[in-house]
Amino acid sequence: QVHLVESGGGLVQPGGSLRLSCVASGTIFSIDVMGWYRQAPGKQRDLVARIFRGGTRIYADSVKGRFTISRDNAKNTVFLQMNSLKPEDTAVYYCYTSSTAGISWGQGTQVTVSS
């Protein structure tokens, strides 16, 4: 189906920035939604942000004003620019897509915010 590969995670100090990328490949008919979820140890997987093909964006309240999601439809790529990072942003971040082929998930990339 759709294969997703995330990159850009790492260790950053509070107040710092990271940019996550996710590239979709494989059998793709039409990707409606691309976005990001995150999951901290012992917690459920929560929506961070999503972007529709036409450009409409939805953010979790906890990241509004700090994170920006964008996509390059021609390259089947979604980005997440994360600024003013806080320790509570620490989690594994998962890329996902919703398409005519169904829902696909990436393998996850670790983001750690610590001093």
N, C-alpha and C positions, 0 to 999 in steps of 0.2 A: 504494500500500500504506500503510504507516505512515510518517508524516513526523515527524522528531524535531528539536527546536530546543533547543540548549544555551545557557546564559547564566551569567554570574558569574565567569568567568575574569579574570585580571589579574596585576599585579605586586604582590608582597608580600614583606616582609622575613622572614628566618628567625624562627620562633617565632610568626608571625602566623597569621591565619585567613582562609579564603574559604569561601563557600557556593555550590556549583554547582546549577543547576536544569535540568531537561529536561522539556519538554512534548511529549507524543505526540498527534498528530492524524491525521485521514484515516480510511481504512477499517480499523477495529479490531473484531475479533471477540472476542478475549479475550487479554489480555496476561498471560502466566504469569510472566515474569521481566523485571525492569528493573534496569539496572546501569551500571557505568562501567568502561571500560578506559582506559589511558593509553599514550602512545608518545613517547619521547624521540628526538631525532635519532640515526639510526644504530642504533636499538634496535627490538626487536620490540614488538608491541602486547600489553600484559600486563593481566590482570584486576586491578582495584582492589577492587571490591565489587559484590555483586549482592543483590537482595532478591526473594523469591518473593511471589506474591499473598497468601499466608497470613501473611506477616510474617517468615519465616525469612531470616536474613542470613548472608552469607559474605563474609569479608574476606581480602585478601592479608595475609600475616604482616607485611609491611613497614609497613602502615598501621593495624594493630590497636591500639586504645587512643587513636588520634589522629583517625581518620575515622569518621563515622557516616552510614550510608545510611538513607533513609526514603522512603516513597512515599505518595501520595494516590491511591488507586484510582479514586475518583469523578472526579478531575480528570486522570487519566492522566499524573501528574507524579511524577518521582523527583528526590530531592535528595541532595547529598553535602556534608555539613559537614566541612570540613578544618581541623583545629586543629594547633598545634605544627608548622607546616610547615617542611620541611627543603629545602636546595638540591636534593637528589636527588629531590624530588617534582616538579621542573620537567619539564613534558611537555605535550603536547596531550591533553586529556581528552575521550574520546568516550562519549557516551551510547548505550546499545543496549537493544533490547527483543526478547524472544522470545515469539511469539504463534502462534496457529493459522495466521496468514498468513506465518509465517517469521521470519527475523532482519532487523532494521532497525537502521541506524546513523545517528547525528547527524553534523553537519559538523565537530564538534570545537571546543573552546575552549581557548585557551592559558593555562596557569598557569606563571608564572615566580616562583621564590623566590630572591631575591638581596639582598644588602646593598649 
